[in-house]
Structures are given as structure tokens and as C-alpha cells.
Amino acid sequence: MAVKLALVVRADLGMGRGKIAAQVAHAAVAAVLANAGNRDFAAWLAEGQPKVVLKVASAEQLAEVVRGAVAAGLPVELIRDAGRTQVEPGDSGRVDALTGALSLL
Amino acid sequence: MAVKLALVVRADLGMGRGKIAAQVAHAAVAAVLANAGNRDFAAWLAEGQPKVVLKVASAEQLAEVVRGAVAAGLPVELIRDAGRTQVEPGDSGRVDALTGALSLL
């Protein structure tokens, strides 16, 4: 497999699975938006968006991965939680009319 | 908040958090690719990609949400696991040179 998306999560933050999923989704979307013009992106899509979700144990270890990616010339996006990546259910709107009764994962 | 992405996960499948994150990321990317030309998409991006990760208890309940979205004219993507959405670490390539030693989340 020539092209894949590695999603690296800090496991030391005590995030629940829903929070992790929201952050990983944010990272995947950021990676797609930043690389949609790349040749590798088309290959990645054609291969079914292969991705792997990995963990690190600290901010330092994540920074090390980021530095390594930059040094290797690999595209990399660093996501920091803005405290609103995963919003609460119950906002007004057409989506909530549909999903407002569902629980957070 | 006018525009958000609701990511609805079946909680009855016994998926681990890494698997859930990979599937939710797949769904978010599919939603972005399918809606990048929509006016709502630009608003969603400008608002910081607000998203919510919700759960349902069965395939039937998920199908109900999908039917409701279609009926409401909301864009919806249904993701089925192809068994390779989350690939194993250790494939050859430049990403693995960087992340091959990390564990799956």
C-alpha cells in the first residue's frame, strides 16, 4: 500500500471515544483539505482512503512525530482542541431535528 | 450554530476506539468530498468544522436516521466497513518509516 493517512492520537489526555473520534475526523478532514491537489491524494482516494489510527503517550512524542514528518517532507497537520470541535447535541437546526434525540457516543 | 456534521455510530458492533475513530474519519472525509461545492460547506468550514459524534443501538436505528436525512433533503453518507478502512501498521513506505513503531490506538 503506497499511500495512507496515519492519524496519531495522544492517549494521555483521558479523551473518551466520542471525543477521540471527533478529533480524528477533524484531522482527516484537515489533511484532505490541505492535500486535495496532490497526486498522492488521488491515489489515496482510489485505494479506499487507507488510514491507521495510532497512539502516542505525550505531547513530546507527538511533537517528535510532527518533526519527523516535516523532516521527511511528508504533509502533516497538527490538531489542537479548540474546545468546540465536538459540539453538544441540541443546537437548533435541521440536523438536530433529525438527531437531537440521540446520545453522544 | 447553523451548520454541523452529525456523525452517527452503531454502538452495537463492539468496535474499539481506534476502529470507531477510523470509521468516523472515513465518514467525515466522505461528507466533505460529497459536499465541497455546497454553500453550507463553506459556512461549516468557516465555523471551525463543528461536529457531533452520536450513537445508535442497531442497524435499524441507523437506517432510520439515514431515511430521515434523505426525507429532509440533508446530505448523508452511509459508511460500511470494507474490512480495510483501518489498515495495520507496518506497511512499507515513507509514513511507516515515521510511525511504524507506534501502537494502534
Backbone of each chain as ProteinMPNN parsed JSONL, in Angstrom:
{"seq_chain_A": "MAVKLALVVRADLGMGRGKIAAQVAHAAVAAVLANAGNRDFAAWLAEGQPKVVLKVASAEQLAEVVRGAVAAGLPVELIRDAGRTQVEPGDSGRVDALTGALSLL", "coords_chain_A": {"N_chain_A": [[0.84, -1.193, 0.0], [0.761, 2.032, -1.019], [0.102, 4.659, -0.288], [-1.011, 6.154, 2.618], [-3.011, 7.401, 5.334], [-1.884, 8.397, 8.368], [-3.127, 8.666, 11.53], [-2.499, 10.164, 14.456], [-2.857, 9.935, 17.851], [-2.919, 11.514, 21.031], [-2.711, 9.61, 23.862], [-2.753, 10.263, 26.436], [-4.538, 12.061, 27.411], [-6.975, 11.453, 28.408], [-9.253, 11.38, 26.859], [-12.571, 10.567, 25.843], [-14.167, 8.027, 23.747], [-15.842, 9.22, 21.871], [-14.974, 11.862, 21.764], [-12.34, 11.429, 20.903], [-12.912, 10.345, 18.374], [-14.105, 12.555, 17.131], [-11.968, 14.359, 17.061], [-10.1, 12.962, 15.522], [-11.517, 12.777, 13.145], [-11.593, 15.479, 12.528], [-8.88, 15.922, 12.058], [-8.478, 14.251, 9.827], [-10.106, 15.464, 7.913], [-8.844, 17.959, 7.78], [-6.405, 17.155, 6.717], [-7.197, 16.219, 4.228], [-8.23, 18.565, 3.058], [-5.935, 20.095, 2.934], [-4.385, 18.744, 1.156], [-5.652, 18.137, -1.2], [-4.974, 18.761, -3.78], [-2.783, 17.264, -4.362], [-0.849, 14.681, -6.007], [-0.61, 12.258, -4.698], [-2.912, 12.264, -3.2], [-5.071, 11.608, -4.874], [-4.405, 8.982, -5.423], [-4.638, 7.881, -2.9], [-7.362, 8.199, -2.388], [-8.356, 6.545, -4.419], [-7.557, 4.121, -3.516], [-9.246, 3.623, -1.479], [-9.119, 5.273, 0.74], [-7.095, 4.479, 2.731], [-6.264, 4.225, 6.14], [-4.704, 4.616, 9.338], [-4.991, 4.451, 12.815], [-3.148, 5.609, 15.359], [-1.321, 5.677, 18.491], [0.243, 7.959, 20.769], [2.116, 8.728, 23.752], [2.409, 11.18, 24.891], [2.656, 14.807, 24.722], [5.183, 15.495, 23.898], [6.016, 13.244, 22.48], [4.254, 13.29, 20.377], [4.993, 15.697, 19.175], [7.468, 14.95, 18.291], [6.838, 13.126, 16.281], [5.606, 14.87, 14.499], [7.741, 16.582, 13.883], [9.398, 14.729, 12.632], [7.875, 14.089, 10.385], [7.813, 16.524, 9.028], [10.545, 16.78, 8.527], [10.875, 14.661, 6.799], [9.527, 15.479, 4.639], [6.876, 14.882, 4.446], [3.367, 15.532, 4.224], [1.754, 17.115, 6.938], [-0.579, 17.635, 9.543], [-1.359, 19.369, 12.458], [-3.556, 19.01, 15.06], [-5.165, 20.947, 17.395], [-7.254, 20.987, 20.197], [-9.985, 23.089, 20.095], [-11.852, 23.331, 21.969], [-14.319, 23.22, 21.033], [-14.597, 21.465, 19.038], [-16.031, 19.087, 19.125], [-19.293, 19.548, 19.305], [-22.119, 20.102, 21.442], [-25.066, 18.048, 21.438], [-28.271, 19.21, 20.359], [-28.286, 21.813, 19.407], [-29.997, 24.296, 17.527], [-31.664, 23.709, 14.399], [-31.703, 21.965, 11.215], [-30.351, 19.555, 11.252], [-30.429, 18.809, 13.921], [-33.114, 18.444, 14.281], [-33.339, 15.998, 13.284], [-31.405, 14.375, 14.617], [-31.369, 15.13, 17.231], [-32.318, 13.696, 19.402], [-30.588, 11.658, 19.867], [-27.932, 10.076, 21.757], [-24.687, 11.246, 22.85], [-21.77, 9.624, 21.636]], "CA_chain_A": [[0.0, 0.0, 0.0], [1.729, 3.112, -1.207], [-0.297, 5.924, 0.335], [-2.006, 6.042, 3.672], [-3.126, 8.504, 6.289], [-1.637, 7.994, 9.751], [-3.763, 9.584, 12.474], [-1.777, 9.892, 15.695], [-3.654, 10.49, 18.951], [-2.355, 11.481, 22.377], [-3.504, 8.728, 24.717], [-2.562, 10.697, 27.824], [-5.43, 13.19, 27.693], [-8.209, 10.975, 29.001], [-10.394, 11.648, 25.976], [-13.481, 9.467, 25.561], [-14.115, 7.571, 22.358], [-16.514, 10.188, 21.007], [-14.052, 12.983, 21.618], [-11.257, 10.962, 20.027], [-13.429, 10.215, 17.014], [-14.302, 13.897, 16.582], [-10.654, 14.945, 16.786], [-9.504, 12.231, 14.398], [-12.248, 13.222, 11.958], [-11.113, 16.835, 12.242], [-7.543, 15.786, 11.461], [-8.598, 13.655, 8.488], [-10.653, 16.497, 7.026], [-7.781, 18.949, 7.583], [-5.412, 16.56, 5.814], [-7.794, 16.193, 2.886], [-8.324, 19.932, 2.529], [-4.588, 20.616, 2.687], [-3.655, 17.936, 0.175], [-6.555, 17.706, -2.268], [-4.354, 18.962, -5.084], [-1.581, 16.422, -4.515], [-1.002, 13.454, -6.771], [-0.818, 11.163, -3.739], [-4.279, 12.288, -2.689], [-5.911, 10.835, -5.795], [-4.08, 7.563, -5.212], [-5.183, 7.511, -1.594], [-8.809, 8.036, -2.578], [-8.604, 5.386, -5.284], [-7.276, 2.909, -2.726], [-10.258, 3.471, -0.435], [-8.787, 6.084, 1.924], [-6.488, 3.706, 3.829], [-5.828, 5.032, 7.28], [-4.366, 3.877, 10.551], [-5.095, 5.321, 13.984], [-2.058, 5.22, 16.248], [-1.291, 6.477, 19.722], [1.468, 8.35, 21.456], [1.857, 8.833, 25.188], [2.697, 12.519, 25.427], [2.8, 15.913, 23.769], [6.539, 15.448, 23.365], [6.103, 12.187, 21.478], [3.525, 13.762, 19.196], [5.828, 16.711, 18.525], [8.545, 14.221, 17.625], [6.274, 12.602, 15.032], [5.403, 16.012, 13.602], [9.064, 16.997, 13.393], [9.873, 13.709, 11.695], [7.117, 14.224, 9.13], [8.317, 17.721, 8.349], [11.9, 16.485, 8.05], [10.771, 13.705, 5.692], [8.778, 16.077, 3.535], [5.507, 14.363, 4.413], [2.384, 16.509, 4.687], [1.327, 16.838, 8.31], [-1.47, 18.617, 10.168], [-1.439, 19.213, 13.906], [-4.862, 19.476, 15.531], [-5.31, 21.258, 18.826], [-8.675, 21.125, 20.516], [-10.434, 24.463, 20.352], [-12.906, 23.251, 22.964], [-15.627, 23.206, 20.38], [-14.562, 20.555, 17.9], [-17.25, 18.31, 19.265], [-20.319, 20.39, 19.908], [-23.176, 19.377, 22.133], [-26.313, 17.877, 20.682], [-29.329, 20.098, 20.803], [-28.336, 23.094, 18.719], [-31.129, 24.401, 16.63], [-31.347, 23.463, 13.008], [-32.304, 20.815, 10.545], [-29.693, 18.319, 11.674], [-30.929, 18.434, 15.252], [-34.475, 17.931, 14.141], [-33.182, 14.581, 12.942], [-30.538, 13.611, 15.513], [-31.337, 15.748, 18.554], [-32.679, 12.76, 20.467], [-29.546, 10.639, 20.034], [-26.927, 10.352, 22.782], [-23.287, 11.308, 22.466], [-21.052, 8.35, 21.706]], "C_chain_A": [[0.874, 1.241, 0.0], [1.375, 4.363, -0.413], [-1.279, 5.634, 1.462], [-1.944, 7.258, 4.587], [-2.917, 7.938, 7.683], [-2.202, 9.07, 10.671], [-3.233, 9.252, 13.861], [-2.42, 10.675, 16.842], [-2.864, 10.437, 20.251], [-3.27, 10.665, 23.283], [-3.453, 9.166, 26.177], [-3.553, 11.781, 28.246], [-6.759, 12.761, 28.296], [-9.449, 11.259, 28.159], [-11.254, 10.398, 25.834], [-13.491, 9.139, 24.084], [-14.795, 8.532, 21.401], [-15.638, 11.398, 20.733], [-12.9, 12.611, 20.694], [-11.73, 10.902, 18.578], [-13.596, 11.585, 16.362], [-12.969, 14.535, 16.214], [-9.984, 14.274, 15.599], [-10.204, 12.61, 13.096], [-11.798, 14.616, 11.54], [-9.755, 16.774, 11.541], [-7.621, 15.238, 10.043], [-9.125, 14.684, 7.487], [-9.6, 17.572, 6.746], [-6.739, 18.429, 6.596], [-5.935, 16.542, 4.38], [-7.813, 17.589, 2.286], [-6.948, 20.473, 2.167], [-3.893, 19.924, 1.519], [-4.489, 17.532, -1.031], [-5.948, 17.885, -3.65], [-3.161, 18.06, -5.354], [-1.865, 15.164, -5.328], [-1.287, 12.269, -5.845], [-2.251, 11.11, -3.228], [-5.223, 11.467, -3.565], [-5.673, 9.338, -5.616], [-4.695, 7.058, -3.909], [-6.692, 7.288, -1.681], [-9.117, 6.771, -3.356], [-8.404, 4.077, -4.532], [-8.262, 2.729, -1.582], [-9.921, 4.195, 0.856], [-8.111, 5.278, 3.034], [-5.945, 4.609, 4.914], [-5.523, 4.126, 8.457], [-4.396, 4.871, 11.709], [-4.125, 4.802, 15.044], [-2.066, 6.094, 17.49], [0.133, 6.822, 20.132], [1.095, 8.661, 22.899], [2.016, 10.237, 25.738], [2.724, 13.554, 24.313], [4.181, 15.869, 23.118], [6.653, 14.4, 22.269], [5.354, 12.582, 20.204], [4.354, 14.801, 18.434], [6.972, 16.056, 17.752], [8.069, 13.65, 16.285], [6.101, 13.735, 14.012], [6.739, 16.478, 13.014], [9.608, 16.011, 12.369], [9.18, 13.804, 10.351], [7.619, 15.422, 8.331], [9.687, 17.433, 7.739], [11.87, 15.56, 6.834], [10.016, 14.28, 4.498], [7.369, 15.527, 3.38], [4.535, 15.45, 4.861], [1.888, 16.125, 6.081], [0.453, 17.983, 8.808], [-1.52, 18.329, 11.661], [-2.747, 19.831, 14.394], [-4.799, 19.748, 17.026], [-6.781, 21.501, 19.086], [-9.001, 22.573, 20.812], [-11.554, 24.479, 21.389], [-14.293, 23.22, 22.356], [-15.628, 22.315, 19.136], [-15.774, 19.636, 17.934], [-18.27, 19.155, 20.006], [-21.346, 19.515, 20.611], [-24.345, 19.115, 21.193], [-27.317, 18.929, 21.156], [-29.292, 21.493, 20.22], [-29.538, 23.113, 17.791], [-30.713, 24.047, 15.218], [-31.911, 22.161, 12.493], [-31.65, 19.502, 10.943], [-30.258, 17.861, 13.014], [-32.37, 17.95, 15.231], [-34.434, 16.43, 13.895], [-32.474, 13.795, 14.042], [-30.542, 14.126, 16.952], [-31.642, 14.802, 19.698], [-31.624, 11.692, 20.711], [-28.548, 11.066, 21.099], [-25.544, 10.49, 22.167], [-22.665, 9.918, 22.572], [-20.126, 8.368, 22.907]], "O_chain_A": [[1.644, 1.462, 0.935], [2.267, 5.052, 0.082], [-2.273, 4.936, 1.26], [-0.976, 8.017, 4.604], [-3.689, 7.091, 8.133], [-1.807, 10.234, 10.602], [-3.495, 8.168, 14.382], [-2.514, 11.901, 16.805], [-2.214, 9.435, 20.545], [-4.447, 10.984, 23.451], [-4.037, 8.52, 27.048], [-3.417, 12.356, 29.326], [-7.581, 13.604, 28.656], [-10.557, 11.365, 28.685], [-10.727, 9.292, 25.717], [-12.912, 9.856, 23.268], [-14.383, 8.656, 20.248], [-15.572, 11.892, 19.607], [-12.528, 13.383, 19.81], [-11.034, 11.354, 17.669], [-13.271, 11.763, 15.188], [-12.854, 15.18, 15.171], [-9.37, 14.941, 14.766], [-9.555, 12.748, 12.059], [-11.643, 14.9, 10.352], [-9.514, 17.48, 10.562], [-6.908, 15.707, 9.155], [-8.648, 14.762, 6.355], [-9.473, 18.041, 5.615], [-6.252, 19.174, 5.745], [-5.195, 16.82, 3.437], [-7.449, 17.77, 1.124], [-6.808, 21.225, 1.203], [-2.93, 20.45, 0.96], [-4.074, 16.67, -1.806], [-6.371, 17.224, -4.598], [-2.593, 18.084, -6.446], [-2.985, 14.652, -5.331], [-2.095, 11.396, -6.162], [-2.75, 10.044, -2.866], [-6.067, 10.726, -3.062], [-6.605, 8.535, -5.652], [-5.207, 5.94, -3.84], [-7.228, 6.327, -1.129], [-10.024, 6.017, -3.002], [-9.005, 3.056, -4.867], [-8.136, 1.789, -0.797], [-10.367, 3.802, 1.934], [-8.523, 5.387, 4.189], [-5.269, 5.605, 4.655], [-6.028, 3.008, 8.548], [-3.89, 5.988, 11.597], [-4.276, 3.691, 15.553], [-2.737, 7.125, 17.534], [1.081, 6.08, 19.875], [-0.078, 8.833, 23.23], [1.785, 10.468, 26.925], [2.805, 13.224, 23.129], [4.328, 16.17, 21.933], [7.305, 14.629, 21.25], [5.773, 12.248, 19.096], [4.408, 14.785, 17.204], [7.388, 16.542, 16.7], [8.792, 13.682, 15.29], [6.406, 13.58, 12.829], [6.851, 16.733, 11.815], [10.203, 16.405, 11.366], [9.804, 13.627, 9.305], [7.82, 15.341, 7.12], [9.959, 17.79, 6.593], [12.722, 15.655, 5.951], [9.89, 13.624, 3.464], [6.742, 15.678, 2.332], [4.84, 16.21, 5.78], [1.636, 14.953, 6.361], [0.719, 19.151, 8.527], [-1.7, 17.184, 12.076], [-3.013, 21.012, 14.173], [-4.424, 18.88, 17.815], [-7.468, 22.142, 18.292], [-8.38, 23.205, 21.667], [-12.14, 25.529, 21.654], [-15.303, 23.197, 23.06], [-16.527, 22.392, 18.298], [-16.452, 19.431, 16.927], [-18.115, 19.437, 21.194], [-21.41, 18.308, 20.374], [-24.58, 19.881, 20.258], [-27.188, 19.465, 22.257], [-30.181, 22.295, 20.504], [-30.02, 22.074, 17.34], [-29.528, 24.084, 14.887], [-32.507, 21.372, 13.226], [-32.303, 18.459, 10.971], [-30.529, 16.678, 13.215], [-32.782, 17.146, 16.067], [-35.357, 15.695, 14.246], [-32.882, 12.681, 14.371], [-29.804, 13.618, 17.796], [-31.269, 15.069, 20.84], [-31.741, 10.906, 21.651], [-28.336, 12.258, 21.325], [-25.261, 9.931, 21.108], [-22.987, 9.142, 23.472], [-19.421, 7.391, 23.158]]}, "seq_chain_B": "MAVKLALVVRADLGMGRGKIAAQVAHAAVAAVLANAGNRDFAAWLAEGQPKVVLKVASAEQLAEVVRGAVAAGLPVELIRDAGRTQVEPGDSGRVDALTGALSLL", "coords_chain_B": {"N_chain_B": [[-25.767, 27.718, 16.101], [-25.458, 27.132, 12.798], [-24.722, 25.227, 10.882], [-23.733, 21.909, 10.997], [-21.852, 18.851, 11.306], [-23.163, 15.761, 11.784], [-22.133, 12.807, 13.119], [-22.896, 9.547, 13.125], [-22.785, 6.653, 14.958], [-22.868, 3.113, 15.05], [-23.337, 1.531, 18.046], [-23.465, -1.056, 18.684], [-21.663, -2.832, 17.688], [-19.34, -3.527, 18.868], [-16.945, -2.218, 18.349], [-13.615, -1.082, 18.815], [-12.013, 1.905, 20.178], [-10.15, 2.932, 18.362], [-10.902, 1.81, 15.94], [-13.498, 2.866, 15.728], [-12.784, 5.59, 15.536], [-11.421, 5.594, 13.086], [-13.469, 4.879, 11.32], [-15.284, 6.972, 11.697], [-13.715, 9.091, 10.838], [-13.49, 8.355, 8.177], [-16.132, 8.674, 7.367], [-16.446, 11.444, 7.772], [-14.64, 12.482, 5.914], [-15.777, 11.48, 3.577], [-18.184, 12.891, 3.613], [-17.249, 15.493, 3.314], [-16.045, 15.372, 0.771], [-18.264, 14.844, -0.783], [-19.75, 17.118, -0.548], [-18.339, 19.412, -1.027], [-18.816, 21.426, -2.826], [-21.021, 22.748, -1.942], [-22.931, 25.49, -0.563], [-23.364, 25.479, 2.168], [-21.173, 24.066, 3.007], [-18.929, 25.771, 2.951], [-19.676, 27.535, 4.963], [-19.656, 25.814, 7.13], [-16.941, 25.106, 7.295], [-15.902, 27.639, 7.85], [-16.87, 28.012, 10.357], [-15.345, 26.383, 11.867], [-15.542, 23.66, 11.449], [-17.714, 22.362, 12.956], [-18.815, 19.533, 14.714], [-20.571, 16.583, 15.759], [-20.525, 13.589, 17.552], [-22.492, 10.866, 17.6], [-24.534, 8.155, 18.89], [-26.145, 5.13, 17.843], [-28.182, 2.228, 18.435], [-28.471, 0.081, 16.786], [-28.542, -1.463, 13.498], [-30.961, -0.973, 12.337], [-31.817, 1.352, 13.588], [-29.888, 3.126, 12.689], [-30.438, 3.079, 9.965], [-32.882, 4.292, 10.022], [-32.202, 6.92, 10.73], [-30.771, 7.61, 8.441], [-32.782, 7.425, 6.49], [-34.426, 9.465, 7.415], [-32.761, 11.689, 7.029], [-32.521, 11.729, 4.255], [-35.191, 12.146, 3.595], [-35.496, 14.699, 4.64], [-33.966, 16.16, 2.985], [-31.336, 16.503, 3.626], [-27.797, 16.255, 3.204], [-26.315, 13.045, 3.193], [-24.145, 10.416, 4.118], [-23.494, 7.0, 4.009], [-21.507, 4.782, 5.691], [-19.967, 1.749, 5.206], [-18.076, -0.819, 6.637], [-15.261, -1.851, 4.926], [-13.535, -3.671, 5.747], [-11.001, -2.928, 5.553], [-10.654, -0.36, 6.175], [-9.351, 0.67, 8.417], [-6.083, 0.138, 8.312], [-3.379, -2.123, 9.016], [-0.546, -1.253, 11.036], [2.789, -0.988, 9.709], [2.979, -1.409, 6.986], [4.878, -0.998, 4.003], [6.729, 1.969, 3.186], [6.915, 5.602, 3.237], [5.481, 6.77, 5.279], [5.348, 4.766, 7.198], [7.999, 4.537, 7.865], [8.172, 6.54, 9.582], [6.095, 6.213, 11.493], [5.9, 3.556, 12.073], [6.64, 2.291, 14.407], [4.797, 2.917, 16.308], [1.946, 2.111, 18.378], [-1.308, 0.738, 17.647], [-4.192, 2.679, 18.301]], "CA_chain_B": [[-24.843, 27.149, 15.104], [-26.351, 26.83, 11.684], [-24.297, 24.068, 10.091], [-22.799, 20.994, 11.656], [-21.768, 17.486, 10.802], [-23.509, 14.748, 12.771], [-21.523, 11.512, 12.795], [-23.71, 8.614, 13.899], [-22.043, 5.394, 15.038], [-23.524, 1.955, 15.673], [-22.648, 1.154, 19.282], [-23.719, -2.482, 18.947], [-20.749, -3.646, 16.895], [-18.151, -3.872, 19.648], [-15.729, -1.627, 17.787], [-12.734, -0.347, 19.713], [-11.979, 3.35, 19.923], [-9.376, 3.204, 17.151], [-11.761, 1.444, 14.815], [-14.527, 3.903, 15.65], [-12.179, 6.829, 15.035], [-11.127, 5.432, 11.66], [-14.74, 4.893, 10.579], [-15.83, 8.333, 11.769], [-12.888, 9.898, 9.935], [-13.891, 7.986, 6.819], [-17.428, 9.314, 7.112], [-16.255, 12.899, 7.672], [-13.999, 12.753, 4.62], [-16.787, 11.228, 2.529], [-19.13, 14.008, 3.643], [-16.563, 16.665, 2.743], [-15.86, 15.18, -0.671], [-19.567, 14.863, -1.454], [-20.44, 18.394, -0.348], [-17.376, 20.52, -1.088], [-19.323, 22.505, -3.659], [-22.242, 23.322, -1.364], [-22.78, 26.741, 0.174], [-23.27, 25.146, 3.582], [-19.841, 23.553, 3.321], [-18.067, 26.921, 3.253], [-20.071, 28.028, 6.286], [-19.204, 24.813, 8.097], [-15.501, 25.292, 7.44], [-15.649, 28.934, 8.479], [-17.254, 27.896, 11.773], [-14.411, 25.503, 12.558], [-15.931, 22.25, 11.263], [-18.433, 21.808, 14.105], [-19.295, 18.164, 14.513], [-21.017, 15.881, 16.951], [-20.462, 12.137, 17.357], [-23.659, 10.31, 18.281], [-24.609, 6.698, 18.768], [-27.4, 4.395, 17.737], [-28.019, 0.908, 19.035], [-28.723, -1.01, 15.84], [-28.561, -1.137, 12.07], [-32.291, -0.436, 12.032], [-31.879, 2.739, 14.046], [-29.057, 3.911, 11.779], [-31.188, 3.201, 8.709], [-33.935, 5.27, 10.278], [-31.57, 8.241, 10.64], [-30.458, 7.841, 7.023], [-34.054, 7.707, 5.808], [-34.863, 10.785, 7.848], [-31.922, 12.695, 6.372], [-32.932, 11.768, 2.845], [-36.52, 12.763, 3.543], [-35.36, 16.12, 4.97], [-33.114, 16.808, 1.994], [-29.99, 16.72, 4.164], [-26.805, 15.342, 2.63], [-25.994, 11.944, 4.107], [-23.261, 9.371, 3.605], [-23.526, 5.788, 4.833], [-20.213, 4.105, 5.592], [-19.909, 0.338, 5.61], [-16.682, -1.227, 6.767], [-14.776, -2.749, 3.876], [-12.549, -4.553, 6.36], [-9.647, -2.403, 5.35], [-10.645, 1.084, 6.441], [-8.164, 0.86, 9.243], [-5.075, -0.84, 7.919], [-2.41, -2.439, 10.048], [0.739, -0.566, 10.902], [3.86, -1.841, 9.216], [3.113, -1.428, 5.541], [6.084, -0.304, 3.569], [6.512, 3.323, 2.729], [7.529, 6.702, 3.965], [4.743, 7.013, 6.516], [5.745, 3.755, 8.19], [9.335, 4.846, 8.354], [7.983, 7.515, 10.66], [5.122, 5.817, 12.519], [5.821, 2.099, 12.138], [6.891, 1.785, 15.76], [3.705, 3.292, 17.202], [0.885, 1.119, 18.547], [-2.675, 1.103, 17.313], [-4.99, 3.249, 19.405]], "C_chain_B": [[-25.658, 26.59, 13.942], [-25.999, 25.528, 10.981], [-23.403, 23.184, 10.935], [-22.883, 19.622, 11.019], [-22.091, 16.538, 11.943], [-22.967, 13.409, 12.297], [-22.16, 10.469, 13.707], [-23.114, 7.211, 13.794], [-22.913, 4.299, 15.637], [-22.708, 1.504, 16.876], [-22.781, -0.333, 19.572], [-22.714, -3.4, 18.26], [-19.478, -4.036, 17.652], [-16.855, -3.324, 19.08], [-14.91, -0.947, 18.876], [-12.637, 1.112, 19.308], [-11.183, 3.701, 18.668], [-10.174, 2.907, 15.901], [-12.874, 2.483, 14.63], [-13.954, 5.18, 15.053], [-11.91, 6.742, 13.539], [-12.406, 5.507, 10.83], [-15.356, 6.292, 10.57], [-15.024, 9.266, 10.861], [-13.26, 9.619, 8.482], [-15.204, 8.681, 6.442], [-17.276, 10.82, 6.938], [-15.63, 13.262, 6.332], [-14.991, 12.53, 3.485], [-17.786, 12.379, 2.459], [-18.515, 15.256, 3.008], [-16.457, 16.532, 1.225], [-17.189, 15.289, -1.415], [-20.209, 16.242, -1.439], [-19.551, 19.618, -0.506], [-17.883, 21.686, -1.926], [-20.538, 23.221, -3.072], [-21.957, 24.622, -0.614], [-22.621, 26.459, 1.667], [-21.875, 24.664, 3.973], [-18.892, 24.685, 3.7], [-18.388, 27.478, 4.635], [-19.567, 27.097, 7.38], [-17.706, 24.945, 8.367], [-15.198, 26.573, 8.203], [-15.957, 28.884, 9.971], [-16.348, 26.942, 12.547], [-14.799, 24.038, 12.514], [-16.708, 21.688, 12.45], [-19.021, 20.433, 13.791], [-19.727, 17.583, 15.847], [-21.028, 14.39, 16.626], [-21.531, 11.493, 18.232], [-23.701, 8.802, 18.103], [-26.035, 6.236, 18.549], [-27.121, 2.963, 18.159], [-28.161, -0.238, 18.049], [-28.641, -0.522, 14.409], [-29.894, -0.498, 11.699], [-32.37, 1.043, 12.429], [-31.027, 3.645, 13.149], [-29.782, 4.126, 10.447], [-32.305, 4.236, 8.836], [-33.391, 6.7, 10.177], [-31.287, 8.582, 9.17], [-31.729, 8.178, 6.249], [-34.564, 9.094, 6.158], [-34.074, 11.895, 7.177], [-32.321, 12.847, 4.904], [-34.269, 12.489, 2.714], [-36.458, 14.269, 3.794], [-34.504, 16.874, 3.955], [-31.733, 17.149, 2.521], [-29.007, 15.777, 3.486], [-26.427, 14.274, 3.641], [-25.106, 10.929, 3.387], [-23.332, 8.189, 4.56], [-22.224, 5.016, 4.61], [-20.369, 2.668, 6.062], [-18.455, -0.072, 5.63], [-16.319, -2.205, 5.656], [-13.729, -3.711, 4.429], [-11.124, -4.078, 6.18], [-9.603, -0.89, 5.552], [-9.49, 1.44, 7.355], [-7.179, -0.238, 8.918], [-4.131, -1.079, 9.089], [-1.194, -1.529, 9.92], [1.746, -1.528, 10.283], [3.908, -2.005, 7.712], [4.365, -0.661, 5.152], [5.75, 1.127, 3.196], [7.045, 4.372, 3.671], [6.794, 7.005, 5.256], [5.191, 6.028, 7.593], [7.154, 3.948, 8.706], [9.238, 5.773, 9.551], [7.163, 6.947, 11.815], [5.051, 4.309, 12.74], [6.0, 1.533, 13.527], [5.761, 2.117, 16.735], [2.645, 2.196, 17.252], [-0.449, 1.651, 18.048], [-3.355, 1.684, 18.543], [-5.985, 2.214, 19.876]], "O_chain_B": [[-26.456, 25.67, 14.119], [-26.888, 24.805, 10.532], [-22.428, 23.654, 11.522], [-23.829, 19.284, 10.307], [-21.385, 16.507, 12.951], [-23.301, 12.938, 11.21], [-21.98, 10.51, 14.924], [-22.96, 6.659, 12.705], [-23.617, 4.53, 16.62], [-21.539, 1.141, 16.747], [-22.273, -0.821, 20.581], [-22.895, -4.618, 18.252], [-18.645, -4.782, 17.138], [-15.786, -3.893, 19.3], [-15.47, -0.304, 19.764], [-13.11, 1.511, 18.243], [-11.51, 4.67, 17.982], [-10.129, 3.657, 14.926], [-13.151, 2.918, 13.512], [-14.561, 5.785, 14.169], [-12.143, 7.703, 12.806], [-12.426, 6.124, 9.765], [-15.886, 6.737, 9.552], [-15.593, 10.131, 10.195], [-13.334, 10.534, 7.662], [-15.353, 9.204, 5.337], [-17.903, 11.411, 6.058], [-16.038, 14.23, 5.69], [-15.035, 13.312, 2.535], [-18.188, 12.792, 1.371], [-19.176, 15.979, 2.262], [-16.747, 17.476, 0.49], [-17.233, 15.772, -2.546], [-21.113, 16.512, -2.228], [-19.951, 20.73, -0.163], [-17.426, 22.816, -1.754], [-21.026, 24.194, -3.648], [-20.859, 24.817, -0.093], [-21.839, 27.121, 2.349], [-21.447, 24.829, 5.116], [-18.135, 24.566, 4.664], [-17.487, 27.848, 5.388], [-19.106, 27.548, 8.429], [-17.262, 24.902, 9.514], [-14.345, 26.592, 9.09], [-15.37, 29.629, 10.756], [-16.554, 26.716, 13.74], [-14.448, 23.261, 13.402], [-16.371, 20.599, 12.916], [-19.634, 20.217, 12.745], [-19.304, 18.032, 16.913], [-21.482, 13.981, 15.558], [-21.472, 11.57, 19.459], [-22.989, 8.244, 17.267], [-26.995, 6.86, 19.003], [-25.968, 2.537, 18.23], [-27.992, -1.401, 18.418], [-28.667, 0.68, 14.143], [-29.953, 0.399, 10.858], [-32.918, 1.868, 11.698], [-31.397, 4.788, 12.882], [-29.744, 5.217, 9.878], [-32.624, 4.952, 7.888], [-34.04, 7.579, 9.609], [-31.536, 9.701, 8.722], [-31.744, 9.112, 5.447], [-35.073, 9.812, 5.297], [-34.637, 12.923, 6.798], [-32.44, 13.959, 4.389], [-34.452, 13.331, 1.836], [-37.254, 15.03, 3.244], [-34.339, 18.089, 4.06], [-31.032, 17.981, 1.945], [-29.341, 14.623, 3.22], [-26.239, 14.573, 4.82], [-25.298, 10.633, 2.208], [-23.242, 8.358, 5.776], [-21.89, 4.648, 3.483], [-20.84, 2.407, 7.169], [-17.688, 0.289, 4.737], [-16.966, -3.235, 5.468], [-13.112, -4.47, 3.681], [-10.17, -4.735, 6.596], [-8.646, -0.224, 5.155], [-8.747, 2.388, 7.101], [-7.417, -1.409, 9.215], [-4.106, -0.301, 10.043], [-0.855, -1.087, 8.822], [1.563, -2.744, 10.333], [4.801, -2.682, 7.203], [4.839, 0.208, 5.884], [4.594, 1.446, 2.92], [7.554, 4.074, 4.751], [7.405, 7.448, 6.229], [5.389, 6.402, 8.749], [7.473, 3.575, 9.835], [10.11, 5.786, 10.42], [7.492, 7.17, 12.98], [4.221, 3.839, 13.518], [5.563, 0.416, 13.804], [5.77, 1.644, 17.871], [2.466, 1.448, 16.291], [-0.686, 2.859, 18.029], [-3.126, 1.245, 19.67], [-6.76, 2.475, 20.796]]}, "name": "protein", "num_of_chains": 2, "seq": "MAVKLALVVRADLGMGRGKIAAQVAHAAVAAVLANAGNRDFAAWLAEGQPKVVLKVASAEQLAEVVRGAVAAGLPVELIRDAGRTQVEPGDSGRVDALTGALSLLMAVKLALVVRADLGMGRGKIAAQVAHAAVAAVLANAGNRDFAAWLAEGQPKVVLKVASAEQLAEVVRGAVAAGLPVELIRDAGRTQVEPGDSGRVDALTGALSLL"}
